[in-house]
Each structure stands twice: as C-alpha cells, then as structure tokens.
Amino acid sequence: MAYVDGFLIPVPTENKEKYIAFSKKWTQHFKEWGALSIYECWGEDVPPGKLTSFPLAVDLSEDETVVFSWTVWPDKPTRDAAWKKIQEFPEPDEIPFDGKRMIFGGFEPVHVVE
C-alpha cells in the first residue's frame, strides 16, 4: 500500500527561486529511490488563523511563505530505505529555509480518489 510523507515549511519569500532549486535537487534523489510523485506547493491562499492555521503551525513571519509538500511512495519500506539514504548524505551547503520550524510526518492513506 502507498505511503505518504507530508511537510509544511516556512520559506523566506525572497528565497523562492533558491527553494525551487533546492527542491529540484533533492526530489531528483527521491525519484531515484522510488518516490512515485512529489508535490512542492508555494503558498498562495493561506489565511492566518487565531487557533490553528498553516502560518501558525510553522510560526510564519511576515516575510515568509508556507510551502506545503508531499511525496507518495509505493510503500513504507521504500520510503524508509530512501530516508536512510538521505540521512547518509552530507549536509547541504545552503538550506533556504528554517528547518527547525519544518513540520513533517509519514502517513498511511485511508481513502484515495484519483
């Protein structure tokens, strides 16, 4: 059964092109290691909330944009093997976002409509 990784990432708005380049480099590896599809989505209509919201979740500042991203894997073992390879890579020279405020997790699909 498919497995999905999901991410919320606060990215300085001025780093949009740097983020896209960073993403293209890493998602290429994800595809090589078995990812079926990868979506990197730049926030466009992401309202602030009072109790919950994407901006609140990542402590978004005024000069940042939320990125919503997910990767679909064929199964959890493929995903786990890919993440092991990612963790073996040297740290990138430049990460165009604050990784301490990135939210991520793995999910088992329970209902899919294509």
RODO-56880 format. One line per 4 residues: number of its first residue (from 1); their letters; for each residue x, y, z of N, C-alpha, C, O. Coordinates in steps of 0.05 Angstrom, whole numbers, plus 5000, padded with zeros to 4 digits. Atoms other than C-alpha are relative to their C-alpha. Layout:
BEGIN
NUM = a = X,Y,Z,X,Y,Z,X,Y,Z,X,Y,Z ~ ...
***
This chain:
BEGIN
1 = mayv = 5017,4976,5000,5000,5000,5000,5018,5025,5000,5039,5025,5013 ~ 4985,4975,5002,5024,5071,4984,5005,5012,5028,4991,5006,5047 ~ 4994,4986,4975,5055,5114,5038,5007,5029,4992,5018,5034,4971 ~ 4997,4972,5006,5057,5190,5041,5016,5014,5021,5010,5012,5045
5 = dgfl = 4986,4981,4982,5106,5239,5072,4988,5027,4995,4984,5035,4972 ~ 5011,4973,5002,5077,5308,5086,5018,5020,5014,5030,5014,5035 ~ 4983,4979,4989,5113,5373,5100,4987,5027,5000,4972,5034,4981 ~ 5005,4971,5000,5099,5445,5120,5026,5014,5005,5040,5007,5024
9 = ipvp = 4973,4988,4998,5159,5490,5111,4997,5031,4998,4986,5041,4978 ~ 5000,4971,5002,5167,5565,5126,5025,5008,4984,5048,5002,4991 ~ 4978,4992,5017,5209,5595,5070,5000,5030,4997,4979,5042,4990 ~ 4999,4971,5006,5233,5667,5065,4990,5005,4972,5000,4992,4953
13 = tenk = 5011,4995,5026,5193,5695,5007,5021,5007,4980,5019,4999,4956 ~ 4978,4992,5019,5256,5724,4976,5016,4975,4991,5031,4977,4972 ~ 4985,5025,5007,5284,5652,4974,4985,4981,4982,4992,4958,4980 ~ 5017,5018,5016,5230,5624,4928,5017,4985,4979,5015,4961,4977
17 = ekyi = 4984,5014,5021,5278,5610,4870,5021,4982,5012,5027,4961,5001 ~ 4981,5017,4987,5331,5583,4917,4987,4974,5010,4998,4953,5008 ~ 5014,5024,4990,5279,5537,4948,4993,4981,4977,4996,4957,4980 ~ 5007,5017,5023,5256,5512,4880,5025,4985,4990,5023,4961,4984
21 = afsk = 4976,5013,5008,5328,5497,4860,5008,4978,5020,5015,4956,5012 ~ 4994,5019,4979,5340,5462,4927,4981,4976,4998,4990,4953,4999 ~ 5020,5021,5003,5276,5422,4918,5005,4982,4976,5004,4957,4978 ~ 4995,5016,5025,5293,5400,4847,5024,4981,5005,5023,4958,4995
25 = kwtq = 4977,5017,4995,5360,5373,4871,4992,4976,5018,4998,4953,5011 ~ 5007,5022,4981,5330,5333,4929,4979,4982,4989,4980,4957,4993 ~ 5022,5017,5011,5267,5309,4894,5011,4981,4978,4999,4960,4974 ~ 4987,5018,5020,5311,5280,4839,5010,4975,5014,5006,4953,5004
29 = hfke = 4991,5024,4984,5342,5234,4892,4976,4984,5009,4976,4959,5007 ~ 5024,5015,4991,5273,5217,4919,4989,4983,4978,4982,4959,4983 ~ 5010,5016,5023,5251,5195,4850,5018,4976,4994,5009,4954,4988 ~ 4981,5022,5004,5314,5154,4841,4997,4978,5020,5001,4954,5014
33 = wgal = 5003,5019,4978,5299,5120,4907,4972,4989,5003,4966,4976,5023 ~ 5026,5014,5000,5228,5101,4890,4975,5017,5003,4953,5007,5002 ~ 5024,4984,4997,5182,5161,4901,4983,4999,4974,4994,5000,4952 ~ 5018,5001,5023,5121,5157,4855,4992,5028,4991,4991,5032,4967
37 = siye = 5006,4973,5007,5102,5230,4857,5008,5019,5023,5009,5011,5047 ~ 4991,4980,4981,5125,5293,4892,4987,5027,4993,4988,5035,4970 ~ 5012,4974,5004,5087,5358,4901,5013,5020,5018,5014,5016,5043 ~ 4990,4978,4985,5120,5422,4923,4982,5024,4994,4982,5033,4971
41 = cwge = 5020,4979,5005,5068,5477,4931,5005,5025,5016,5007,5025,5040 ~ 4994,4974,4988,5083,5551,4944,4973,5012,5009,4955,5015,4994 ~ 5025,4989,4989,5030,5582,4990,4991,5025,4985,5006,5043,4980 ~ 5012,4978,5014,4983,5629,4954,4975,5011,5014,4972,5035,5016
45 = dvpp = 5025,4992,4986,4917,5630,4991,5000,4985,5027,4986,4965,5030 ~ 4996,5014,4974,4938,5611,5062,4993,5020,5022,5011,5034,5032 ~ 5008,4980,4980,4898,5652,5112,5011,4994,5028,5015,4971,5036 ~ 4992,5004,4972,4923,5664,5182,4976,4992,5017,4953,4997,5009
49 = gklt = 5022,5008,4982,4883,5635,5239,5004,5011,5027,5025,5023,5033 ~ 4998,4991,4972,4870,5651,5311,5008,4977,5018,5022,4980,5038 ~ 4993,5024,4984,4875,5580,5339,5017,4980,4984,5037,4970,4995 ~ 4984,5018,5017,4901,5538,5281,5001,5010,4972,4983,5023,4962
53 = sfpl = 4996,4992,5028,4928,5551,5211,5028,4990,4992,5045,4984,5008 ~ 4973,5006,5010,4987,5534,5167,5020,5021,5010,5042,5013,5020 ~ 4980,4981,4990,5021,5600,5185,5006,4997,5030,5029,4999,5038 ~ 4995,5004,4971,5012,5588,5260,5016,4974,5005,5033,4974,5023
57 = avdl = 4987,5026,4996,5036,5516,5254,5031,5003,4997,5046,4990,5011 ~ 4971,4997,5004,5105,5539,5228,5011,5026,5011,5034,5034,5005 ~ 4992,4974,4989,5108,5606,5266,5010,5018,4978,5031,5030,4979 ~ 4993,4985,5024,5108,5642,5199,5003,5030,5006,4987,5042,5021
61 = sede = 4996,4971,4998,5136,5713,5197,4990,5014,4975,4983,5000,4955 ~ 5012,4985,5022,5112,5768,5151,5016,4998,4974,5005,5001,4952 ~ 4983,5002,5024,5170,5758,5103,5004,4971,4990,5022,4966,4975 ~ 4998,5028,5007,5158,5683,5095,4974,4991,4986,4953,5003,4989
65 = tvvf = 5022,5013,5013,5113,5638,5054,5000,4971,5009,5021,4959,5012 ~ 5002,5028,4993,5087,5569,5073,5002,4983,4975,4989,4988,4955 ~ 4999,5020,5021,5107,5511,5028,4986,4975,5011,4992,4966,5033 ~ 5015,5024,4993,5060,5451,5030,5010,4979,4980,5008,4983,4956
69 = swtv = 4987,5019,5017,5094,5389,5003,4992,4971,5009,4988,4966,5032 ~ 5004,5029,4993,5080,5314,4999,5013,4983,4979,5015,4990,4956 ~ 4987,5020,5017,5115,5254,4970,4984,4974,5003,4979,4965,5026 ~ 5014,5025,5000,5079,5190,4951,5020,4978,4993,5034,4979,4973
73 = wpdk = 4982,5023,5004,5118,5125,4958,4983,4976,4995,4960,4975,5002 ~ 5015,5024,5005,5097,5056,4935,4992,4986,5026,4971,4972,5027 ~ 5005,5013,4974,5101,5031,5008,5019,5012,5021,5038,5026,5014 ~ 4983,4990,4979,5132,5047,5075,5028,4990,5000,5047,5005,5005
77 = ptrd = 4972,5009,5001,5193,5002,5067,5017,5015,4979,5040,5021,4984 ~ 4986,4984,5020,5212,5040,5003,5007,5028,5011,5029,5038,5008 ~ 4996,4974,4987,5203,5106,5040,5022,4999,5021,5039,5016,5022 ~ 4980,5002,4979,5244,5083,5099,5028,4996,4989,5047,5008,5000
81 = aawk = 4974,5004,5012,5301,5059,5055,5010,5026,4987,5034,5032,4989 ~ 4992,4975,5012,5301,5126,5018,5009,5020,5022,5029,5033,5018 ~ 4992,4982,4979,5303,5165,5083,5027,4993,5013,5042,5010,5022 ~ 4974,5008,4989,5362,5124,5107,5022,5011,4981,5042,5020,4991
85 = kiqe = 4981,4989,5019,5399,5144,5043,5003,5030,5003,5025,5041,5001 ~ 4999,4971,4997,5380,5217,5053,5017,5008,5025,5032,5027,5024 ~ 4986,4994,4975,5407,5216,5124,5030,4995,4997,5046,5006,5013 ~ 4971,5006,5004,5474,5189,5098,5013,5021,4983,5038,5022,4982
89 = fpep = 4989,4979,5017,5483,5249,5051,5013,5021,5018,5004,5026,5041 ~ 4989,4977,4984,5528,5306,5075,4980,5023,5000,4963,5025,4983 ~ 5018,4977,4997,5492,5368,5099,5003,5018,4975,5026,5022,4966 ~ 4998,4981,5022,5475,5415,5041,5014,5025,5009,5013,5033,5032
93 = deip = 4986,4975,4994,5517,5478,5037,4981,5022,5009,4987,5037,5027 ~ 5019,4979,4993,5456,5522,5039,4972,4988,5000,4964,4975,4981 ~ 5028,5008,4999,5385,5506,5062,4984,5026,5001,4988,5043,5019 ~ 5013,4974,5003,5339,5563,5040,4975,5004,5018,4957,5019,5011
97 = fdgk = 5022,4997,4982,5291,5556,5099,5009,4992,5028,5031,4981,5031 ~ 4994,5006,4973,5289,5547,5174,4990,4971,5006,4966,4968,5011 ~ 5007,5028,4996,5289,5471,5183,4990,4994,5028,4976,4974,5032 ~ 5010,5004,4973,5275,5478,5257,4970,5003,5002,4957,4993,5021
101 = rmif = 5028,4995,5000,5205,5501,5241,4985,4984,4979,4960,4987,4976 ~ 5013,5018,5019,5191,5450,5187,4984,4979,5015,4994,4968,5035 ~ 5016,5021,4988,5135,5402,5205,4998,4977,4979,4993,4983,4956 ~ 5002,5022,5019,5135,5333,5174,4990,4975,5014,4991,4973,5038
105 = ggfe = 5009,5025,4989,5107,5264,5183,4993,4980,4978,4990,4988,4954 ~ 5008,5021,5019,5091,5198,5149,4972,4991,5005,4963,4989,5028 ~ 5029,5006,4998,5020,5177,5134,4993,4976,4983,5003,4972,4961 ~ 5012,5023,5014,4983,5114,5114,4974,5010,4988,4956,5018,5002
109 = pvhv = 5025,4992,5012,4929,5131,5063,4977,4982,5009,4980,4958,5012 ~ 5024,5016,4992,4859,5110,5086,4978,5004,4979,4959,4988,4979 ~ 5020,4995,5021,4819,5139,5027,5013,5016,4978,5023,5038,4983 ~ 4987,4986,5023,4846,5158,4958,4980,5002,4977,4967,4982,4970
113 = ve = 5016,4996,5024,4808,5187,4899,5019,5012,4979,5032,5032,4983 ~ 4983,4991,5022,4846,5195,4833,4983,5006,4976,4994,5014,4955
***
